[in-house]
Amino acid sequence: MTETGSSLQCAFDIIRRELPRGTIRIYEAGGGSMSCLPLDSWPARHITVVDIDAVQLQTNAYADTKILGDIQEHRFPEGSFDLVVCYNVLEHLDAPDRALALFFDALAPGGVLFIGAPTPYSLSGAVARRTPHWLHVAYYRWIRGKKDAGHAGKMPFRTVYHPIVSPRPLAAFCERLGFEVLYLKEYEALHIRALLEQKPLFGRLLNAVIDLLGAFAADRNKLRNGDFHAVLRKPDIRRPS
């Protein structure tokens, strides 16, 4: 199992442990057309997806409710969901702090927030922050082989990297909102691993660059750890300690 798969499995195990029995109310924030969840684990579920991209919503085949809207603005009644998922979305938001506050309000007491996002201080994150979007599109088309990259509803999407979209600042901000941090793990980005396998020559060059930069970095692993997972819980004062 890859490091990504191992971290995902650990996160899902925690989520299953925390969620109530019966029908699970799930909100996928910026969920688009695909879910990162093992949906078979929750056969009794109701999934609401909010996304700003109409094309992504049109191709979504698993959501029970689809809403075209901005997760930084869309407000649900308090206690609407047992699980909120925001996967590879926060890095694209201008105001992720506002979205996170809305997630907290939308969760029921004891509800869980699951976040997956890239880290801005990794090599891939640093490049994404300092290069124009058209170059990201070119990378997806000519290096990763995604010929429809940049078309409507297709990756890559514009990257912002608000200051809180990094493991420690994110965890600290969520704790100020009232969340409890159950899991926080950085790992090597899956697309980097796939690239090393699919493009060996480019992969060797990339490894050489990482090793060279790592010689001057305080923590070489941070250059490779391109993504992180976080599982957070909204406290339930009714739950015995």
PyMOL commands that set and color helices and strands:
alter all, ss='L'
color gray80, all
select helices_A, chain A and resi 3-18+39-41+54-58+90-92+96-106+123-130+133-142+167-177+190-198+200-214+220-224
alter helices_A, ss='H'
color red, helices_A
select strands_A, chain A and resi 24-29+45-51+65-68+81-87+107-118+180-187+227-233
alter strands_A, ss='S'
color yellow, strands_A
deselect
rebuild
show_as cartoon
